[in-house]
Every structure is written in structure tokens, then in C-alpha cells.
Amino acid sequence: MNIADIFKQAKDVQARANAMQEQLALIEAEGIAGAGLVKLVLNGKAELKSLIIDPSLLRPEARDIIQDLVVAAHTDAKAKVERRVGEEMQKLARDMGLPPGMVPGT
């Protein structure tokens, strides 16, 4: 393998990594807590996309419950996002012919 081939491979890897970053923004996972009283959606970059709180919780005395449920829903969604991102990273590594461990998350 000559130096031109190495640079071409590096460029291909960079292009695939950039495409993966774009795909991460498209991955979404819903976190649910309190039997559905709180729902939120995170994307693959762990950015909060939406938050839904059941109106029955919107009382001043329920503030602590709401806070706990939002945290629980976020934890649920984050675990789902991390699982999906890991799966996508494994697929990327396989597509690139890389051994496990060469791409973070594999």
C-alpha cells in the first residue's frame, strides 16, 4: 500500500465519520416515566427535542414529583440513545471492515 492509498483511506474514513455525525442527529429515542405521565425525546446527540408533562401533574405540590419524573424519563431516553448509537457505530465499523474496538462504542 502506498502513501496515496493511505491518504485515500483516511479521507474515506473521515467522510464516513462525518456522515455518521449527521445520522446521529436523526436518531431519536423516547424516555417515559411515571407510567407515561412524563415523556421526552432525545436525539442521538443527546439533545432534548420535546418534553410532554401530563396536565394532572401541573400542581404546585407536585413539583418534586415532576422533577423526579423528568430526570427518570431523561435517563430512560439517554440509555436508549446510547444503545442505538452503539449499534450504528458497530455497523459503521463493520461496513468499513474495521475490527471491533477501532471505532469508539464498538
Phi, psi and omega in degrees: 000129181264175185297325179296320178295320179296316178295322178296317178297317180298320179295319178297317179298316179297318179297318179293322179295320177296319178296323179296319178300321178294321180292328180300324180293338181274339178289134177226146177221139180261132174254137183231139177217159178062041180055038177094003179290332176230129177226142174215161180235130174246149172267181183295347176262013180063028175271134180288121182259327178202157179217127178236125177242125179301134182303335180296341179272348188278066176230144182306322182288350180263007185304312181297321178297315180300313181300315179297320181290324177296316178298316180296318178295321178296317179299318178298311181294320181298318178297320179293318179297314181299321178296313180295319179297317177301318178297317179295321179293321177296318179297317178300315180298317178297315181299328181273355180074024181269147176288155178306139179098346180282335177247131180307137179091001180253000000 
